């Protein structure tokens, strides 16, 4: 009997130690990555008034390791030397290019292919895009050839991709690597629900531009996440449900106060961290 009691006490002590160790490991992991493996980054358009070098410096200062670049910070016609120079800065800052955009596509296959070649040379796998309806025949071939994703970006009211059914229709029957970049701010401005977009488009969601808007109309302006109509926790719960890929792109895009957006961007990222913590 004493042996059994001793064994049971030993088991309980070992179990308690295991739980404590697990908690410590988890705490250390969260400290190292407060976004818990989610590919949270910044759309560099948020820092459009800054040079590429200064934008990267600010993103690094926010503790972010992913960026979706826009054309001012890395032009689509950049040569190998320019791409290499920027990638060296990014590597030093421990920042990875998760996506680039938003790029337009037409029926001009040669022009479209140049954008895919640019993506291949720059080393990212998602192009956020505004493809013309007649571009898909070309894009079907290119995504298959390069294994690089196209993510249709919805714009605001009266744009060709401003409603969920328009994006869903554009994706119907298309190559699996043609999907969506859900811009939550633009969804709100069209009086729709970003959570519903994610749950409806499911595995086609390759990217997010996460932002909040105070009004549900075309004249609205970004606010700190959670201060407007965006259900931040709901968005991440939906992303978890659809098993959003860890090599996808989730980019904070803060368009307000372009001269000095840093404080508001940090506040948005803190809201994001808290939301992810609740989902986890």
GINORSUL-V31576 format. One record per backbone hydrogen bond with DSSP energy under -0.5 kcal/mol. NH is the residue of the N-H (numbers start at 1). CO is the residue of the C=O. E is the energy in kcal/mol with one decimal. If there is no record, write none. Layout:
# GINORSUL-V31576
nh,co,e
NH,CO,E
NH,CO,E
This chain:
# GINORSUL-V31576
nh,co,e
5,1,-2.5
6,2,-2.8
7,3,-2.7
8,4,-2.9
9,5,-2.9
10,6,-2.4
11,7,-2.6
12,8,-2.7
13,9,-2.7
14,10,-2.6
15,11,-2.7
16,12,-2.8
17,13,-2.4
18,14,-2.3
19,15,-2.4
20,16,-2.5
21,17,-2.8
22,18,-2.8
23,19,-2.5
24,20,-2.4
25,21,-2.7
26,22,-2.5
27,23,-2.8
28,24,-2.5
29,25,-2.4
30,26,-2.6
31,27,-2.3
32,28,-2.2
33,29,-2.5
36,33,-2.2
38,35,-2.2
40,38,-2.4
41,250,-3.5
42,66,-1.2
43,252,-2.8
44,42,-0.7
44,68,-3.0
46,43,-2.6
47,44,-1.7
48,45,-1.7
50,47,-2.0
55,51,-2.8
56,52,-2.5
57,53,-2.0
58,54,-2.4
59,55,-2.4
60,56,-2.7
61,57,-2.0
62,58,-1.0
62,59,-0.6
63,60,-1.9
64,59,-1.8
65,40,-0.6
67,96,-2.1
68,42,-2.6
69,67,-0.7
69,99,-1.7
73,70,-1.3
74,70,-1.5
78,75,-1.8
83,79,-2.5
84,80,-2.6
85,81,-2.2
86,82,-2.0
87,83,-2.6
88,84,-1.8
89,85,-1.5
90,86,-2.5
91,87,-2.7
92,88,-2.1
93,89,-1.8
94,91,-1.2
95,90,-2.7
96,65,-2.7
98,67,-2.3
98,96,-0.7
99,67,-1.0
100,126,-1.2
101,69,-2.2
103,128,-2.4
105,130,-1.0
109,107,-1.2
112,108,-2.3
113,109,-2.6
114,110,-1.4
115,111,-1.1
115,112,-0.6
116,112,-1.5
117,113,-2.5
118,114,-2.1
119,115,-2.1
120,116,-2.4
121,117,-2.5
122,118,-2.4
123,119,-1.7
124,119,-1.6
127,149,-2.5
128,100,-2.0
128,126,-0.6
129,151,-2.9
130,103,-2.8
132,105,-2.8
135,132,-2.4
136,133,-0.7
139,135,-2.4
140,136,-2.7
141,137,-1.0
142,138,-1.9
143,139,-2.8
144,140,-1.2
145,141,-2.0
146,142,-2.9
147,143,-1.8
149,125,-3.1
150,177,-2.2
151,127,-2.7
152,150,-0.6
152,179,-3.0
153,129,-3.4
154,152,-0.6
154,181,-1.1
159,156,-1.8
162,159,-1.6
167,163,-1.7
168,164,-2.8
169,165,-2.1
170,166,-1.9
171,167,-1.8
172,168,-1.0
174,171,-2.2
178,175,-2.3
179,150,-3.6
179,177,-0.7
180,204,-3.2
181,152,-3.1
182,180,-0.6
182,207,-2.1
183,181,-0.8
184,182,-0.9
184,209,-2.0
185,209,-0.6
187,183,-2.1
188,184,-2.1
189,185,-2.1
190,186,-1.1
190,187,-0.6
191,188,-2.1
192,187,-2.1
194,192,-0.6
197,193,-1.8
198,194,-2.3
199,195,-2.4
200,196,-2.3
201,197,-2.8
202,198,-1.9
204,201,-2.3
205,202,-2.2
206,180,-2.1
206,204,-0.9
207,180,-1.8
208,249,-2.3
209,182,-2.1
210,208,-0.6
210,251,-2.0
211,209,-0.6
212,223,-0.7
214,221,-1.4
217,215,-0.8
220,217,-1.6
223,212,-1.7
227,224,-2.4
229,213,-1.6
232,230,-1.2
235,231,-2.1
236,232,-1.9
237,233,-2.3
238,234,-2.2
239,235,-2.3
240,236,-2.2
241,237,-2.2
242,238,-2.0
243,240,-1.1
244,239,-2.5
248,245,-1.9
249,206,-1.7
250,39,-1.9
251,208,-2.9
251,249,-0.6
252,41,-2.7
252,250,-0.5
253,210,-1.6
254,252,-0.5
255,253,-0.7
260,257,-1.1
265,261,-2.5
266,262,-2.4
267,263,-1.9
268,264,-2.3
269,265,-2.3
270,266,-2.0
271,267,-2.0
272,268,-2.1
273,269,-2.5
274,270,-2.3
275,271,-2.4
276,272,-2.6
277,273,-2.3
278,274,-1.8
279,275,-2.0
280,276,-2.8
